[in-house]
Amino acid sequence: MSAGNRPPEQRGHRPDEAPGTGGRGPAEPASFHEMWRDLRTIGRAADTGGYRRYAWTAADADCRAWFQAQAEARGLACELDRNGNQWAWLGDPSAGDAVVTGSHLDSVPDGGAFDGPLGVVSSFAALDELRRRKAEFTRPVAVTNFGDEEGARFGLACVGSRLAAGQLTREKAYELKDADGISLPQAMEAAGYDPAAIGPDPERLARIGAFVELHVEQGRALDLSGDAVGIASAIWPHGRWRFDFAGEANHAGTTRLVDRRDPMLTYAQTVLAARREAELAGAVATFGKISVEPNGVNAIPSLVRGWLDSRAPDQATLDTVVAAVEQAARERAERDGVDLAVVRESFTPVIEFEHALRDELNKILGGAVPVLGTGAGHDAGILSTSVPTAMLFVRNPTGVSHSPAESADEDDCLAGVRALADVLEGLACR
């Protein structure tokens, strides 16, 4: 096993140069700017400028090494839980009622720099700010890096937090495979971790009194309101559905149009139906991933597999949209002589963040912070079934996310750090 694939706890480094610290010693914590500079080179694709930090890969290992280096530079106790999530503790975690913050470091294919990493970098920077303020902590505090939040490799989002919260069983996790047929346990084992240990972690979650995740906004609500920071009210219900359109492979140059059973036609019409139904309902629906067999330029496909991602402000609206898309697909499939199978691969119901904690954050921040919903899923949403959770958003001037064009202004990022520091101080230093 190469050093790049070993877990951070097993990798060797010069004592005077921890990974991800740019050569600084362990007694010199990196500033927000230095952390950002060091982290943003990891897993970046030279041809697109986007990030490819997939679970249990070399890029993921480097991100984990960076996280551990930041923890050690601050004198935090870094540990890895049974599901591959990293924790950096200030204070005794066994004391309970801990205040935890953090996010994730993995990415979607060719994703942006801010989705996830901004929350982790800001968490370390917020602790630095509190130390400058000479804050006295009365509760344990931790920074986390949850594994495989985006689900880019195995197709299921928030794997690390789902496992910890018992929302994903070991049996189901073992069934997850990437595009190359490598299973989740095989990938973990190749990276030096024990997949036999994964599963619910209620003892660890019972130690947490509050979890606050900072995240770049994946939309333009704050840009339109003119605010640098906002508070999340709820996460829309959302899910992923796989549509399998099975037709008949044939020659693209010799088969008459009337003799074809072309699943690509059915798929194309379904994409248009998804846009139409979402627009009518005030929801969103996207076919963003497709697989084609045999995938030849001069061949009519035998199978087109498309993945639908749909989200809506409420459950009834989401159900209406997905049902309408499926109905449109079945009607078109019958017309085209195509067989259709629809499988729901994942689903998360509407998540209302705990009102008491949300209101406390607003009070700590002066009561004038906008409160907004989001269509994006997060680890905070998964954990909300087990512990009180809340979220802070940092303004995204373009609203672009899951793209190399994702951005946030430096002043807004630093405003987010100060807001998170205020929140942690208000929760953990009273």
C-alpha positions, 0 to 999 in steps of 0.5 A: 500500500502506498503512503498516499493511500494509507489512513492519516493515522498511519502515514509518516511525516517529518516532525517539523513539517506536517502535511497540509501546513506548508512547512509550519511546525505543530505549534503554529496553526495555519491562518484561514488564508493558509489553510485555504491555500494548502487545501485547495490544491488537493484533488484539483483536476488540471484540465477543468479546475474542478475537484475530484475528491472521491471517497477512499481515494488518494485525494481523500487520503490527502484531505484526511491528512490535511485535517489531522495536521490542522488538528494537531497544530492546534493541540486537538485530539484527532480520532477516526470513528468506526465509519471513517469520519474524523473528529478533532476534540478540544476538551474531554469528549466523554464529558458529553453535551459537546458542541460540534461543528465541521462539514466534509472535504469530498466533492462531486465530479469536477466540483467547486472549492467551497462546498464542504471545505469552507465549513471545515476550514472555517471551523478551525479558524473559528476556534483560533478566533476564540482562542484570540478572544481568550474564551473559556470553554465550559463544554467540549468542542469538536471539529468534524470531517464527515466521509463521503458526503457527496456520494460521488463514488458510490451513488449515495450521499452522506454515507458517513453520517448515515452510517453513524446515525443508523440510517444506512445499515452495514448490509446496505452499505456493503452493497454499494459499488462504484462505476468500476464494480468496486464495493464500498468495503473493498475501497475502504480496505484498499485505503487501509480501513476496516470495513467490518467496523462500520455501523450505527454509533449511538454512543458517540452521537449521545455525547453531542449537545449541538451540531452546527454546520457552516456551508456556502449557500448553494443558491442566491438568496443571500446575494439577493437580500444583501446579507453575508451570512444566513441561518438555515430553516429547513432542508427540502425533501429530496431523493434520487430515482433510477430510470432504466429504459430497455429497448433493442440494440440495432444498427444506426445506419440500416434500421428504419426509424419505424422499426426501432425500439430506441430507449434514447427517445424515451429518455429524452422525452422524460428529461423534458417532462421532468423540467415541465413538471418541476416548473409547474410545481415550483420544484426542481427535477434534474437528470444529471447522470446517464449510462448507455449500452452499448454506447456506440456512435453507430448503434441504437442503444439497448439500454439507457439508464438515467438518474433523476434528482428531485427536490421540493418545498414539501413532501406532497409537491415532491410526490406529485412531481416524481409521479408525473415524471414517471407517468410521462415516462411510462406513456412514452415508453409504451409508444416507443416499444421500450420497457421501463423500470424505476427504482428509488435509490435514496430519499430524505424527508423534509428536515426542520432544524430544531427551532430552539437551537435555530432561534438561539443562533439568531439571538447570538448573532443579533437577531437580524440574520435572514432565515432561509430554506435550502434544497441541498442535503447536508450531514447536519440534516442526517444528524438532525434525527439524533442530535440538535442541529443547525446550519449557517450559510455564507453568501454565494454571489452567483449561486453556482455550486457543484461546479468549478465556478462556485465562489464566495468573496473573502470578506464574506468567508471571514464574516462566516468565520466570525459568525461561527466563532460567535455561535460556538462562544455562545453555546460552549463558553457560557 
